[in-house]
Amino acid sequence: MSKAMHLDIQTHRKNPVGVLRRSYREDGKVKKETLGRITGVSLEQLRLIQASLQGKTMMTDDFTITHSREYGASHTLIQLVKSIGLDKVIYSRPSEDWVKLVIGMIVGRILYKGSKLSLTRLSAFSSLWSQLGVEHLAQNVNELYSAMDQLHQRQKAIQKKLAKKHIQQGHLLLYDITSSYLVGDYSDSDLVHFGYNRDKKRGFEQIVIGLMCDQEGCPIGVKVFRGNTSDQSTVEEQLYTMTKQYGMKNLTFIGDRGMIQPDSIESFVSLQDEQISLSSVTALTHANIRKLCEEHQLTNKDHKQFPKALTFHAFPGKRVILYYNPKRAEEDSQTRQILIEKTEQLLSEIRLRKRSVTDAQLGIRVGKVINRYKVGKFIEPTIKDGKLNWSLKKYLLEREAQYDGLYAVITDVSVDDMSADDVVQNYKRLSKVEQAFRVLKSSLLELRPIYHRTDDRIGSHVFLCMLSYYVHWHMSQRLAPLWKENKSGQEWRYTMDSLIENLKAIQENEVEVRGVTAKHINKPNKEQQRLMDLLLTLEKK
């Protein structure tokens, strides 16, 4: 009579115990015979012994992992792209090869950054292209460039779909611009040009980028302008795009101070269509804030008695909300002091020069540096007999300090539609666009360096980066529970980079078992599974 031996594991005790038994049948009944007990070993070791008795184990020499590629992050982001419907927004037939290549470039920018050429070499360590089914095409950089060209042709249609998806009539439209400098020869480009660089990169040609977002900061459109384009001149084109091309007739346009004049929206509407209803929320410049305060005889000391809304003769019919930020007041004072000290340092260097010069020559030198940091009005230079002295205009400094920390937001939205507090809070939503620029221009998405030389490819690259940020934005929204956990603790446990690296640890392995090769994807651990569950949760309808 055959009696098979097996191991039962008992875990109800403090330490696990293995019980060796034999099962046999006698008089039609299954009986068990206890042969012995195994104690003093771990639960994992007991399970290994149990599997060995069942014939399920093999020696480590029997199998070899011959190759591994990243799988988890690529798989999750491809599924996320489909979950948010971006693949169908790009083109109604997302099974087209060029669409798959575009999706690969969008996901690849989030996961791997770098140039398009570097993406052609992904297959050595990532399964991104094979999961999309275009691995053979993605190894040729010209195929990626061709897909970029098709994306460029579809940009207006794609942005129109995004606008209709995220912007409804009467909603807020956030808009801001930034610049990105380029290195190399762009003599044949109409876009790349010298201009005011917002990154303080003097001596480099640049492009200007205008980004439109919905009221939550989700990007819906981007436009590349010539590098010397002024802030205000970009606005009319974007308004025309939203109203004429996308059919939006009722919007509140929110832009930074200097971006739009409070009366420029009305001028645009009057030139276009009486049926268009556009309003705006923006901020006054520092010079206008001072004029406003002088008109109403207010200073920052009166901030507790500021009215809910003020009128301003420069822009009749508008509401102006004046508010005070003590932290900003301290920053304004410190900044002014630093700039004055830098100007005095330059003047000291001129005074210490030993070569004798005439008063006229000395005056020219002083004139070149006195306003470099825009604080020359506070300094009174005196030149006599080739010697330079200066003093600070204390009365001007005291008067300027009265406006430290003041901010003024102006709007033509009625008080019934938007309270004073709501006007201020909606203006502060522009920080969401600033956040988008930080992500785009940082190591998270690496908008630059821009390796392309033609204007169409430059525009397509910027649009690709915007679509990558579109996916990144949805990632951040769905990972909100993790960000809340960050705030509740002493240290930041989660960052977007660390979460992506965690998903990358899920690998596609080629395993050779006794001469037979098979593919195996390692099972996600508990934290990885939670990440995937959060990111792939269907959008609430």
C-alpha positions in Angstrom: 0.0 0.0 0.0 1.4 3.4 -1.1 1.6 6.1 1.6 2.4 9.6 0.2 4.2 11.9 2.7 3.3 15.5 2.9 3.8 18.5 5.3 1.0 20.3 7.1 1.9 23.8 8.4 0.3 25.0 11.6 0.5 28.8 12.1 -1.9 29.2 15.1 1.0 29.0 17.5 3.5 31.7 18.3 6.1 30.0 16.0 5.0 28.0 12.9 5.2 24.2 13.2 5.5 21.7 10.4 3.8 18.3 10.8 5.1 15.4 8.6 2.2 13.1 7.7 1.3 10.2 5.4 -2.2 9.9 3.9 -3.6 6.5 3.2 -7.0 4.9 2.5 -8.3 2.0 4.8 -11.7 0.5 4.5 -12.8 3.2 2.1 -11.7 6.0 4.5 -8.8 8.5 4.2 -6.6 8.3 7.2 -3.4 10.2 8.2 -0.3 9.0 10.0 1.9 11.5 11.8 5.6 10.8 11.3 7.2 13.8 13.1 7.3 17.6 13.6 9.6 20.3 12.3 10.2 23.3 14.6 12.7 26.1 14.9 12.5 27.1 11.2 10.8 30.1 9.5 7.4 29.9 7.8 9.1 30.5 4.4 11.4 27.5 5.0 8.5 25.3 5.9 6.7 26.3 2.7 9.8 25.5 0.7 9.9 22.0 2.3 6.2 21.6 1.7 6.6 22.6 -2.0 9.5 20.2 -2.4 7.5 17.3 -1.1 4.8 18.2 -3.6 7.4 18.2 -6.4 7.0 21.9 -7.1 10.5 23.1 -6.5 13.6 23.2 -8.6 17.2 24.0 -8.0 18.4 27.6 -8.8 20.8 26.1 -11.4 17.8 24.9 -13.3 16.7 28.5 -14.4 18.4 31.7 -15.5 17.1 35.2 -16.0 18.7 36.1 -19.3 17.3 39.6 -19.8 15.1 42.1 -18.0 13.3 45.2 -19.3 11.2 47.9 -17.6 7.5 47.1 -17.8 5.4 48.4 -15.0 5.7 52.2 -15.6 5.2 51.9 -19.3 2.2 49.7 -19.0 0.6 51.9 -16.4 1.1 55.1 -18.3 -0.1 53.6 -21.6 -3.3 52.4 -19.9 -3.6 55.9 -18.3 -3.4 57.6 -21.7 -6.3 55.3 -22.8 -8.2 55.8 -19.6 -8.3 59.6 -20.0 -9.1 59.2 -23.7 -6.0 61.0 -25.0 -5.3 58.4 -27.6 -8.7 59.1 -29.3 -8.3 62.8 -28.9 -5.0 62.6 -30.9 -6.8 60.7 -33.6 -10.1 58.9 -34.0 -8.3 55.7 -35.0 -5.7 55.2 -32.3 -4.6 51.9 -33.8 -2.7 53.9 -36.5 1.1 53.4 -36.1 1.8 57.1 -36.0 -0.6 57.5 -33.1 1.2 54.7 -31.2 4.5 56.4 -31.9 3.2 59.7 -30.6 1.9 58.0 -27.4 5.3 56.4 -27.0 7.0 59.8 -27.2 4.5 61.3 -24.7 5.0 58.4 -22.2 8.7 58.3 -23.0 9.2 61.9 -22.1 7.7 61.3 -18.7 9.7 58.2 -18.0 13.0 58.7 -19.8 13.2 62.4 -21.1 16.0 62.9 -23.6 16.0 63.3 -27.4 13.9 61.5 -29.9 17.0 59.7 -31.0 17.5 58.3 -27.5 13.9 57.0 -27.6 14.9 54.8 -30.5 17.3 52.9 -28.2 14.7 52.2 -25.5 14.1 48.6 -26.5 17.3 47.5 -24.9 16.0 48.3 -21.4 12.3 49.1 -21.7 9.3 47.3 -23.2 7.5 50.6 -24.0 7.6 50.2 -27.8 6.8 46.5 -27.7 3.7 47.1 -25.6 2.5 49.6 -28.2 3.2 47.1 -31.0 5.6 49.4 -32.9 9.0 48.2 -31.7 10.2 47.7 -35.3 9.2 51.3 -36.3 10.5 53.0 -33.2 14.0 52.0 -33.9 14.1 54.5 -36.8 14.3 58.1 -35.7 12.8 59.2 -39.0 9.6 57.3 -38.2 9.4 59.4 -35.0 10.0 62.6 -36.9 7.2 61.6 -39.4 4.8 61.0 -36.5 5.8 64.4 -35.0 4.9 66.0 -38.4 1.5 64.3 -38.4 0.9 65.5 -34.8 1.8 69.0 -35.8 -0.9 68.9 -38.6 -3.4 67.7 -36.0 -2.6 70.2 -33.3 -5.5 72.6 -33.9 -8.0 69.7 -34.0 -6.5 68.1 -30.9 -6.6 71.4 -28.9 -10.1 72.1 -30.0 -11.2 68.7 -28.6 -9.3 69.4 -25.3 -10.9 72.8 -25.0 -14.4 71.3 -25.5 -13.6 68.6 -23.0 -12.3 70.8 -20.2 -13.7 74.3 -20.9 -17.5 75.0 -20.7 -19.2 78.3 -21.4 -18.7 80.7 -18.6 -15.6 78.9 -17.3 -12.2 80.5 -16.4 -9.4 80.4 -18.9 -5.9 80.7 -17.4 -3.1 82.0 -19.6 0.5 82.8 -19.2 3.7 82.8 -21.2 7.3 81.8 -20.7 10.5 81.6 -22.8 12.9 78.9 -23.6 16.4 79.6 -25.0 18.1 77.5 -27.7 21.7 76.9 -28.6 23.0 76.5 -32.2 22.4 78.0 -35.6 18.8 79.0 -36.3 19.4 81.5 -39.1 16.6 79.9 -41.2 14.1 80.0 -38.3 11.3 82.6 -38.1 10.6 81.7 -34.4 14.0 81.7 -32.8 15.0 85.3 -32.0 16.6 87.4 -29.3 14.1 88.8 -26.8 13.4 89.3 -23.2 14.4 86.1 -21.5 12.4 85.1 -18.4 15.1 82.6 -17.4 17.8 85.4 -17.3 19.8 83.7 -20.0 21.3 86.6 -21.7 23.0 86.2 -25.1 20.8 83.3 -26.3 18.2 83.3 -28.9 14.8 82.0 -27.7 11.2 81.2 -28.4 8.1 82.4 -26.5 5.6 79.8 -25.3 2.0 80.6 -24.5 0.1 78.0 -22.4 -3.7 77.9 -21.9 -5.2 75.9 -19.0 -8.6 75.3 -17.6 -9.5 76.6 -14.1 -7.8 73.6 -12.5 -4.6 74.0 -14.3 -5.2 71.2 -16.9 -3.4 72.3 -20.2 -5.7 72.6 -23.2 -3.5 74.4 -25.7 0.0 75.8 -26.4 1.4 78.2 -29.0 5.0 79.0 -29.9 5.7 82.6 -30.7 8.7 84.4 -32.1 11.3 85.0 -29.4 10.9 88.8 -29.3 7.1 88.7 -29.0 5.7 90.8 -26.2 3.4 89.5 -23.6 0.4 91.5 -24.7 0.6 90.7 -28.4 0.1 87.0 -27.7 -3.2 87.5 -26.0 -5.3 88.6 -29.0 -4.3 85.5 -31.0 -5.2 83.2 -28.1 -8.6 84.9 -27.7 -9.3 84.6 -31.4 -8.4 80.9 -31.1 -10.8 80.3 -28.2 -13.7 82.3 -29.6 -13.5 81.8 -33.4 -11.8 78.4 -33.8 -13.1 76.7 -30.7 -16.5 78.4 -30.5 -16.3 79.7 -26.9 -18.5 82.7 -26.6 -18.6 83.2 -22.8 -15.3 83.1 -20.9 -13.4 84.8 -18.2 -9.8 85.3 -19.2 -7.2 85.4 -16.4 -3.8 86.7 -17.2 -0.9 88.1 -15.2 -0.3 91.9 -14.9 1.4 93.3 -17.9 -0.1 90.4 -19.9 -3.4 92.2 -20.6 -4.6 95.7 -20.1 -8.0 95.8 -18.3 -9.6 97.4 -21.3 -8.0 95.3 -24.0 -10.5 92.4 -23.8 -13.3 94.9 -24.5 -11.4 96.2 -27.5 -11.0 92.7 -28.9 -14.7 91.9 -28.5 -15.8 95.1 -30.2 -13.7 94.2 -33.2 -14.9 90.6 -33.5 -18.5 89.7 -32.6 -21.2 91.3 -30.5 -22.3 87.8 -29.4 -18.9 87.1 -27.7 -19.0 87.7 -23.9 -15.5 87.9 -22.6 -14.5 89.2 -19.2 -11.1 89.4 -17.6 -9.3 89.2 -14.3 -5.8 90.6 -14.1 -3.6 92.6 -11.7 -2.4 96.2 -11.8 1.2 97.1 -12.3 3.1 98.6 -9.4 2.9 102.0 -10.9 -0.9 101.8 -11.2 -1.1 100.5 -7.6 0.6 103.6 -6.5 -1.7 105.8 -8.5 -4.7 103.9 -7.1 -3.5 104.4 -3.5 -2.8 108.1 -4.1 -6.3 108.5 -5.6 -7.9 107.0 -2.5 -5.3 108.2 0.0 -4.4 104.6 1.1 -1.2 103.0 2.2 -0.3 99.5 3.5 -0.9 100.7 7.0 -4.6 101.0 6.2 -4.9 97.4 5.0 -7.4 96.4 7.7 -9.8 99.1 6.5 -9.5 98.4 2.8 -12.9 98.5 1.0 -14.2 95.4 -0.6 -13.8 97.1 -4.0 -12.4 100.4 -5.3 -12.9 102.4 -8.4 -9.9 103.6 -10.5 -10.1 106.6 -12.8 -7.7 105.0 -15.3 -10.1 102.1 -15.9 -13.6 103.3 -15.3 -16.4 100.7 -14.8 -14.0 98.2 -13.3 -13.8 96.7 -9.8 -10.4 96.9 -8.1 -9.7 94.7 -5.1 -6.7 95.9 -3.1 -5.2 93.5 -0.6 -2.1 93.3 1.6 0.3 90.4 2.1 2.7 90.9 5.0 5.1 88.2 3.7 5.3 89.9 0.4 5.8 93.2 2.2 8.9 91.8 3.8 10.1 90.4 0.5 9.6 93.7 -1.3 11.6 95.6 1.4 14.4 93.0 1.3 14.6 93.0 -2.4 14.8 96.8 -2.6 17.6 96.8 -0.1 19.6 94.2 -1.9 19.3 96.0 -5.2 20.4 99.3 -3.6 23.4 97.6 -2.1 24.3 96.1 -5.5 24.0 99.6 -7.1 26.2 101.1 -4.3 28.8 98.4 -4.9 29.0 99.4 -8.6 29.3 103.0 -7.6 32.1 102.1 -5.1 34.0 100.4 -7.8 33.8 103.5 -10.0 35.0 105.7 -7.0 38.0 103.5 -6.3 39.4 103.8 -9.8 42.6 105.8 -9.5 42.8 107.2 -13.1 41.8 110.8 -13.1 38.8 111.7 -15.2 36.8 114.8 -15.9 33.4 115.3 -14.2 31.7 114.7 -17.5 33.5 111.3 -18.0 32.7 110.3 -14.5 29.0 111.2 -15.0 28.8 109.0 -18.1 30.2 106.0 -16.1 27.7 106.7 -13.2 24.9 107.0 -15.7 25.6 103.6 -17.1 25.2 101.8 -13.7 22.8 103.9 -11.7 19.7 102.3 -13.1 21.0 98.9 -13.8 18.9 97.5 -10.9 16.0 99.9 -11.3 16.7 101.7 -8.0 18.5 104.8 -9.3 15.6 107.0 -8.3 16.5 106.4 -4.6 20.2 107.4 -5.1 21.4 111.0 -5.4 25.0 111.0 -6.9 27.3 114.0 -6.5 30.3 114.6 -8.8 32.8 117.3 -8.2 36.4 117.7 -9.2 36.6 114.1 -10.5 35.3 112.7 -7.2 32.1 110.7 -6.7 29.8 110.7 -3.7 26.2 109.7 -3.2 23.4 109.7 -0.7 20.1 107.9 -0.4 16.8 109.8 -0.8 15.3 108.7 2.5 12.0 110.4 1.8 11.5 108.4 -1.4 12.4 105.2 0.4 9.9 105.9 3.1 7.2 106.7 0.5 8.0 103.5 -1.5 7.8 101.4 1.7 4.1 102.5 2.1 3.2 100.3 -0.9 5.2 97.2 0.1 3.1 94.1 0.1 0.2 95.6 -1.8 -1.5 93.8 -4.7 -4.4 94.9 -6.8 -6.6 92.7 -8.9 -9.0 94.3 -11.4 -12.0 92.8 -13.1 -15.1 93.6 -15.1 -17.0 90.6 -13.8 -20.1 91.7 -11.9 -20.2 91.3 -8.1 -23.2 89.0 -8.5 -21.1 86.5 -10.6 -17.9 86.8 -8.6 -17.3 88.2 -5.1 -14.2 90.2 -4.2 -12.7 87.2 -2.4 -13.5 85.0 -5.4 -11.8 87.5 -7.8 -8.6 87.3 -5.7 -8.7 83.5 -5.4 -9.3 83.1 -9.1 -6.4 85.4 -10.0 -4.2 83.2 -7.7 -5.2 80.2 -9.9 -2.5 81.5 -12.3 0.0 79.7 -10.0 -1.3 76.5 -11.6 0.1 77.7 -15.0 3.4 78.6 -13.3 3.5 75.1 -11.8 3.0 73.7 -15.4 6.0 75.7 -16.6 8.1 74.5 -13.7 7.3 70.9 -14.5 7.8 71.4 -18.2 11.2 73.2 -17.9 12.6 71.1 -15.0 14.1 67.6 -15.1 10.5 66.1 -14.8 9.8 66.7 -18.5 12.8 68.5 -19.9 11.3 70.9 -22.5 14.8 71.9 -23.3 17.3 71.3 -24.7 15.4 71.5 -28.0 17.3 69.5 -30.6 15.1 70.4 -33.6 16.0 73.0 -36.2 12.9 73.7 -38.2 10.0 75.8 -36.9 7.4 73.0 -37.4 9.4 70.5 -35.5 10.1 73.0 -32.7 6.4 73.6 -32.4 5.6 69.9 -32.5 8.2 69.2 -29.8 6.6 71.9 -27.5 3.2 70.4 -28.2 4.4 66.9 -27.4 5.8 68.3 -24.1 2.4 69.9 -23.4 0.6 66.5 -24.0 3.1 64.9 -21.7 2.2 67.4 -19.0 -1.5 66.7 -19.7 -0.8 63.1 -18.7 1.4 64.2 -15.8 -1.4 66.5 -14.6 -3.9 63.6 -14.6 -1.3 61.5 -12.8 -1.0 64.1 -10.1 -4.7 64.4 -9.7 -5.2 60.7 -9.3 -2.3 60.4 -6.8 -4.0 63.0 -4.5 -4.3 60.5 -1.6 -0.6 60.1 -1.6 0.1 63.8 -1.6 -2.2 64.1 1.4 -0.2 61.5 3.2 2.9 63.6 2.5 1.5 66.6 4.3 0.5 64.7 7.3 4.0 63.5 8.1 7.3 65.1 9.0 9.1 64.0 5.8 7.9 63.9 2.2 7.5 60.2 1.5 6.3 60.4 -2.0 7.5 62.4 -5.0 6.5 61.9 -8.6 10.0 60.7 -9.5 10.1 58.2 -6.8 6.7 56.8 -7.6 7.7 56.4 -11.3 10.9 54.6 -10.3 8.9 52.3 -8.1 6.7 51.3 -11.1 9.8 50.9 -13.2 10.9 48.1 -10.8 8.1 45.9 -12.3 10.2 44.1 -14.9 9.5 41.9 -17.9 12.0 39.1 -17.6 13.2 36.5 -20.1 13.7 33.3 -18.1 15.5 30.2 -19.4 14.3 27.0 -17.7 16.2 23.8 -18.6 16.8 25.1 -22.1 13.3 26.5 -22.7 12.9 30.4 -22.8 9.8 32.1 -21.5 8.7 35.6 -20.6 7.6 36.4 -17.0 6.5 39.7 -15.5 7.1 40.0 -11.8 4.1 40.4 -9.6 3.6 44.0 -8.2 4.2 44.4 -4.5 1.6 46.0 -2.3 2.8 49.6 -2.8 3.2 49.2 -6.6 -0.3 47.7 -6.8 -1.7 50.6 -4.9 -0.1 53.0 -7.3 -1.5 51.2 -10.3 -4.9 51.1 -8.8 -4.9 54.9 -8.1 -3.6 55.8 -11.6 -6.0 53.5 -13.5 -9.1 54.3 -11.6 -11.8 55.4 -14.1 -12.6 59.1 -14.2 -15.8 60.0 -12.3 -18.6 60.9 -14.6 
